[in-house]
Amino acid sequence: MRRAAKVDSTQAAIVARLREIGAAVEHLHTVGGGVPDLLVAARDRKGGYRTFLLECKTPGEKINKQQAEFIARWPGEIHVCYTPEDAVNAVISERPEARTGLILATANPGGQIVHDSGSRTADHD
């Protein structure tokens, strides 16, 4: 039997802040299997939408093995955010190399995780 999904203490504040800036947010934290906590869509500068996954973490917390495995196989954009400001940075910047304070994780065709040069690392437990 699967245990109840844990909601990180930062998730409510992150969701509230994203919605304040007009992003659409859907909760995925109950899915399990390493799937990130949130599905986010936000307007880009061209008037379209960008959609990405967002993992909420408490400062100092690391991604776990299942999350690292999901990130490695997912071909799309994933961000690990520790604060509402991290989440806003993920939304407002369209260039991954300009994003700071978060981990941008995308899988290349070889499945290797590529990270931005932010101050946090993607070590996992």
C-alpha positions in Angstrom: 0.0 0.0 0.0 1.3 3.4 -1.0 1.7 5.9 1.8 0.2 9.4 1.6 2.2 11.9 -0.5 4.2 14.3 1.6 3.7 18.0 0.8 6.8 20.1 1.2 6.3 23.1 3.6 7.3 25.5 0.8 4.7 24.3 -1.7 1.7 26.4 -0.6 3.7 29.6 -0.7 5.2 28.7 -4.1 1.8 27.9 -5.5 0.3 31.2 -4.2 3.2 33.2 -5.6 3.0 31.6 -9.0 -0.8 32.2 -9.2 -0.2 35.9 -8.1 1.9 36.4 -11.3 -0.7 34.7 -13.5 0.7 31.2 -13.8 -1.6 28.2 -14.1 -0.7 25.6 -11.5 -1.8 22.0 -11.1 -0.8 19.7 -8.2 0.9 16.5 -9.1 2.5 15.6 -5.7 0.1 12.7 -5.2 1.2 11.0 -8.5 4.4 9.4 -7.0 7.1 7.7 -8.8 9.4 10.7 -8.7 7.0 12.9 -10.6 7.6 16.6 -9.6 5.0 18.4 -7.3 3.6 20.9 -9.8 2.7 21.4 -13.4 3.1 25.0 -14.3 2.1 27.0 -17.4 3.0 30.7 -17.8 2.9 33.2 -20.6 6.1 33.8 -22.4 7.2 37.1 -24.0 5.8 36.1 -27.4 2.3 35.7 -26.0 2.3 31.9 -25.9 2.7 29.6 -23.0 5.6 27.7 -21.5 4.8 24.5 -19.6 7.2 22.9 -17.1 7.4 20.7 -14.1 8.4 22.1 -10.7 9.6 20.2 -7.7 9.2 22.0 -4.3 11.8 21.5 -1.7 12.5 22.8 1.8 15.8 24.7 1.9 18.6 22.1 2.5 16.5 19.2 1.3 17.8 17.2 -1.7 16.0 15.3 -4.4 15.6 11.6 -3.7 16.6 8.7 -5.9 13.2 8.4 -7.6 13.1 12.1 -8.4 16.6 12.0 -9.8 15.6 9.0 -12.0 12.5 10.8 -13.3 14.5 13.9 -14.1 17.1 11.8 -16.0 14.4 10.3 -18.2 12.1 13.3 -18.7 12.7 15.2 -21.9 11.1 18.4 -20.8 11.9 21.3 -18.5 12.0 20.7 -14.7 12.9 23.1 -11.9 13.7 22.4 -8.3 12.6 25.4 -6.2 13.2 26.1 -2.6 11.4 29.5 -2.3 8.6 31.4 -4.1 11.4 33.6 -5.6 13.0 30.5 -7.2 9.7 29.6 -8.8 9.2 33.2 -10.1 12.7 33.1 -11.6 11.8 29.8 -13.3 8.7 31.5 -14.9 10.1 34.9 -15.9 13.3 33.8 -17.6 13.1 32.2 -20.9 16.9 31.4 -21.1 17.9 28.5 -18.8 21.4 30.0 -18.3 19.9 33.2 -16.9 18.0 31.4 -14.2 19.5 31.6 -10.7 18.7 30.1 -7.3 17.3 26.9 -8.7 18.2 23.8 -10.5 17.2 23.5 -14.1 17.2 19.9 -15.0 16.7 18.6 -18.5 17.7 15.3 -19.9 19.7 15.2 -23.1 19.3 12.3 -25.5 21.9 10.3 -23.5 19.9 10.7 -20.3 22.5 12.8 -18.6 21.2 15.5 -16.3 22.3 19.0 -17.3 22.2 21.7 -14.6 22.5 25.5 -14.7 25.3 27.2 -12.8 23.1 28.1 -9.8 24.3 27.9 -6.3 22.5 24.6 -5.4 23.5 21.1 -6.6 21.4 18.2 -7.6 22.8 15.7 -5.2 20.2 13.3 -4.0 19.6 11.0 -1.1 
